[in-house]
Amino acid sequence: MTSLRKFIEKINTEAGFAGEVRYDEPLALHTTFKVGGPGDLWIRPEAGCFPEYGALLLRNAKAEGIPVFILGGGANIVVSDRGIRGIVLDTGAWSGLSLIGEEAVVRSGTAIDAALDSLAALERGGLEFLAGMPGSFGGALWMNARCYEKSLSDVLVSAGCIDEAFRQRVIPYSAEDYGYKQSPFQNRDRLILWVRLRTIPRPEPAIRQEMEQYRLDRERKGHYRFPSAGSAFKNNRHFGKPTGKIVDELGLRGLRIGGAEVAPWHGNIIINRGNACAKDIFALVLQIRARVYGSLGIDLEPEICFVGDWPPEEGSWSP
């Protein structure tokens, strides 16, 4: 493998790169869980060069056998204590939105709350249910974020990406491609560039009032008390009750491994008490899954994505 330093210097010179480049960057600084080891090379291109630069970087990295991890808002991931090998491409500077008629085109690196505040000022509603959700719109599309009985796909028109052939293309919304916390971008080598969403005209005060209600509800549920990734496990309607209630009824609130703890106030939130490492969170997820499966025969599916260089001996849970 070509050394990362030589590789990125060559690519950046060719592309006329503008942005930030850091080696051995602590990824705990870039996730809501505040854990994770170093990324070999962390790079955040400025918006002016982003789409073309992304395609060039991905194409050349693949040719050299260099892995590339796409980082959005870091809101639904746990990065291994050993970090991420290769390149971490941070989309954070690729932000902003525009209106095309009654539809909003939002760049993938845009923070969700920032976009909603901008749309409120433009008196465009319809996305209020996302208020208070951490992370970026690229990550929300990748996960098909869902809250308050609505999913991002409910308002999705299309998405732009760089595909596996390193070409920019538009992916129109198709209902068969989306499901509960599922999108056509999962398990695919695609770089999401933007999302196009339906909005509705609405007075700004009404939009902001509804968004504030959702934000306050998240605050009351303790989403912001400690570093976390929100819901630790997906909800499954076939289980007959929310995952948090299942965990609560087994008396697992407050269960702790190292600095990771099941929130004392909510069974489906794992928190970082301030000194957690990624291994603690991983072990706690395995413990919860094992306890729930052993007691009820229910196999909980993590919503948290564990990414990076995980030691093979840590294994994985299977019933």
BAMI-283819 format. One line per 3 residues: number of its first residue (from 1); their letters; for each residue x negated, y negated, z negated of C-alpha. Coordinates in steps of 0.25 Angstrom, whole numbers. Example, Ala and Ser with C-alpha at 12.3 -4.5 7.8 and 13.67 -1.06 7.14 Angstrom:
1	as	-49 18 -31 ~ -55 4 -29
END
This chain:
1	mts	0 0 0 ~ -5 -14 4 ~ -8 -22 -9
4	lrk	4 -30 -13 ~ -4 -43 -13 ~ -10 -41 1
7	fie	4 -37 6 ~ 11 -49 1 ~ 1 -59 4
10	kin	2 -54 19 ~ 17 -54 19 ~ 18 -68 12
13	tea	8 -74 22 ~ 15 -68 34 ~ 29 -73 29
16	gfa	25 -87 24 ~ 30 -83 10 ~ 34 -92 0
19	gev	38 -88 -14 ~ 32 -81 -27 ~ 23 -69 -27
22	ryd	19 -62 -40 ~ 12 -49 -43 ~ 15 -40 -55
25	epl	27 -49 -58 ~ 35 -45 -71 ~ 48 -41 -66
28	alh	55 -42 -80 ~ 55 -57 -76 ~ 64 -54 -64
31	ttf	75 -45 -70 ~ 86 -48 -80 ~ 82 -36 -88
34	kvg	68 -43 -91 ~ 61 -30 -89 ~ 52 -24 -78
37	gpg	37 -23 -75 ~ 29 -30 -64 ~ 32 -31 -49
40	dlw	19 -28 -41 ~ 23 -40 -32 ~ 35 -50 -35
43	irp	38 -59 -24 ~ 49 -70 -23 ~ 50 -76 -9
46	eag	56 -90 -7 ~ 69 -91 0 ~ 64 -97 12
49	cfp	56 -84 16 ~ 64 -74 10 ~ 72 -65 20
52	eyg	61 -65 30 ~ 50 -63 20 ~ 59 -52 13
55	all	59 -44 26 ~ 45 -46 29 ~ 41 -41 15
58	lrn	50 -29 15 ~ 45 -25 29 ~ 30 -26 26
61	aka	32 -20 12 ~ 39 -7 18 ~ 28 -6 28
64	egi	17 -6 17 ~ 25 3 7 ~ 27 -8 -3
67	pvf	40 -7 -11 ~ 48 -20 -12 ~ 59 -22 -23
70	ilg	69 -33 -21 ~ 72 -41 -34 ~ 84 -50 -35
73	gga	89 -55 -49 ~ 83 -43 -56 ~ 97 -42 -63
76	niv	100 -27 -62 ~ 86 -20 -62 ~ 76 -15 -72
79	vsd	62 -15 -67 ~ 53 -4 -72 ~ 42 -8 -82
82	rgi	32 -4 -72 ~ 38 -14 -62 ~ 40 -14 -47
85	rgi	30 -9 -37 ~ 28 -17 -24 ~ 35 -30 -21
88	vld	47 -36 -29 ~ 54 -46 -19 ~ 61 -56 -27
91	tga	73 -62 -20 ~ 76 -73 -30 ~ 72 -85 -22
94	wsg	81 -80 -10 ~ 93 -87 -16 ~ 104 -96 -13
97	lsl	117 -96 -5 ~ 126 -102 6 ~ 140 -102 10
100	ige	145 -97 23 ~ 160 -101 23 ~ 166 -94 11
103	eav	154 -84 9 ~ 142 -86 1 ~ 128 -81 6
106	vrs	119 -78 -6 ~ 105 -75 -5 ~ 101 -62 -12
109	gta	91 -69 -22 ~ 102 -78 -27 ~ 105 -77 -42
112	ida	120 -73 -44 ~ 124 -84 -53 ~ 116 -95 -45
115	ald	124 -91 -33 ~ 138 -91 -40 ~ 135 -105 -46
118	sla	131 -110 -32 ~ 144 -104 -26 ~ 152 -110 -37
121	ale	147 -124 -34 ~ 152 -121 -19 ~ 165 -117 -25
124	rgg	164 -103 -19 ~ 169 -92 -29 ~ 171 -77 -28
127	lef	158 -72 -34 ~ 161 -77 -49 ~ 161 -62 -54
130	lag	146 -62 -52 ~ 144 -74 -61 ~ 133 -71 -72
133	mpg	127 -59 -65 ~ 112 -60 -65 ~ 104 -56 -52
136	sfg	104 -60 -38 ~ 114 -58 -27 ~ 105 -49 -20
139	gal	105 -40 -32 ~ 120 -41 -34 ~ 122 -37 -19
142	wmn	113 -25 -21 ~ 120 -20 -33 ~ 134 -25 -28
145	arc	135 -32 -41 ~ 149 -30 -48 ~ 155 -37 -60
148	yek	169 -41 -65 ~ 175 -30 -55 ~ 169 -37 -43
151	sls	157 -33 -34 ~ 148 -42 -26 ~ 153 -33 -14
154	dvl	167 -39 -16 ~ 162 -52 -11 ~ 151 -48 -1
157	vsa	152 -51 14 ~ 138 -47 18 ~ 123 -47 14
160	gci	110 -50 21 ~ 98 -41 19 ~ 84 -37 25
163	dea	87 -22 28 ~ 78 -10 29 ~ 73 -15 43
166	frq	69 -28 37 ~ 79 -36 45 ~ 89 -46 39
169	rvi	104 -40 41 ~ 118 -43 36 ~ 125 -32 28
172	pys	140 -35 29 ~ 148 -30 17 ~ 154 -17 18
175	aed	163 -11 7 ~ 157 3 9 ~ 143 -2 6
178	ygy	147 -7 -8 ~ 151 -1 -21 ~ 150 -2 -36
181	kqs	136 -8 -38 ~ 132 -3 -24 ~ 128 -10 -11
184	pfq	121 -6 2 ~ 108 -12 -3 ~ 105 -2 -13
187	nrd	95 8 -10 ~ 92 0 3 ~ 79 -7 7
190	rli	87 -20 9 ~ 84 -34 4 ~ 97 -42 2
193	lwv	96 -56 7 ~ 110 -62 4 ~ 124 -59 1
196	rlr	136 -65 8 ~ 148 -66 -1 ~ 163 -70 0
199	tip	166 -82 -9 ~ 180 -90 -12 ~ 182 -105 -13
202	rpe	184 -108 -28 ~ 183 -120 -37 ~ 169 -121 -43
205	pai	175 -122 -58 ~ 183 -110 -56 ~ 171 -102 -51
208	rqe	162 -107 -62 ~ 173 -103 -72 ~ 174 -89 -67
211	meq	159 -87 -66 ~ 157 -92 -81 ~ 167 -82 -85
214	yrl	159 -71 -79 ~ 146 -76 -85 ~ 152 -77 -99
217	dre	157 -63 -98 ~ 143 -58 -94 ~ 138 -66 -106
220	rkg	148 -60 -116 ~ 144 -46 -111 ~ 130 -49 -115
223	hyr	124 -49 -101 ~ 114 -60 -104 ~ 110 -57 -119
226	fps	98 -49 -115 ~ 91 -45 -102 ~ 98 -34 -95
229	ags	104 -30 -81 ~ 118 -31 -85 ~ 126 -18 -83
232	afk	116 -6 -85 ~ 125 4 -79 ~ 136 4 -68
235	nnr	150 5 -71 ~ 158 17 -66 ~ 173 17 -65
238	hfg	173 32 -66 ~ 168 32 -80 ~ 181 25 -84
241	kpt	174 14 -92 ~ 163 4 -90 ~ 149 9 -93
244	gki	147 -1 -104 ~ 159 5 -111 ~ 153 19 -109
247	vde	140 15 -115 ~ 147 8 -127 ~ 156 20 -130
250	lgl	143 29 -132 ~ 137 19 -142 ~ 126 15 -133
253	rgl	126 0 -135 ~ 113 -4 -142 ~ 106 8 -137
256	rig	91 4 -135 ~ 78 9 -129 ~ 67 0 -131
259	gae	71 -15 -128 ~ 83 -10 -119 ~ 97 -9 -126
262	vap	111 -6 -122 ~ 117 -20 -125 ~ 124 -19 -139
265	whg	136 -26 -133 ~ 137 -19 -119 ~ 135 -4 -115
268	nii	131 -7 -101 ~ 121 -18 -103 ~ 106 -14 -106
271	inr	98 -26 -112 ~ 83 -29 -114 ~ 82 -33 -128
274	gna	69 -40 -124 ~ 59 -30 -125 ~ 65 -19 -115
277	cak	57 -13 -104 ~ 62 -7 -92 ~ 60 7 -97
280	dif	69 4 -109 ~ 80 0 -100 ~ 78 13 -91
283	alv	78 22 -103 ~ 90 15 -109 ~ 98 17 -96
286	lqi	94 32 -96 ~ 99 33 -111 ~ 112 27 -108
289	rar	115 36 -96 ~ 111 48 -103 ~ 119 45 -115
292	vyg	132 42 -107 ~ 130 54 -98 ~ 128 63 -110
295	slg	140 58 -117 ~ 150 56 -106 ~ 144 62 -93
298	idl	144 48 -87 ~ 131 45 -79 ~ 130 30 -79
301	epe	123 23 -67 ~ 113 12 -70 ~ 116 -2 -64
304	icf	102 -6 -68 ~ 92 -3 -57 ~ 79 2 -62
307	vgd	68 -3 -52 ~ 53 -3 -51 ~ 42 7 -55
310	wpp	49 17 -65 ~ 40 28 -70 ~ 45 41 -65
313	eeg	45 47 -79 ~ 56 38 -84 ~ 65 46 -75
316	sws	80 44 -73 ~ 93 49 -79 ~ 101 59 -72
319	p	113 67 -78
END
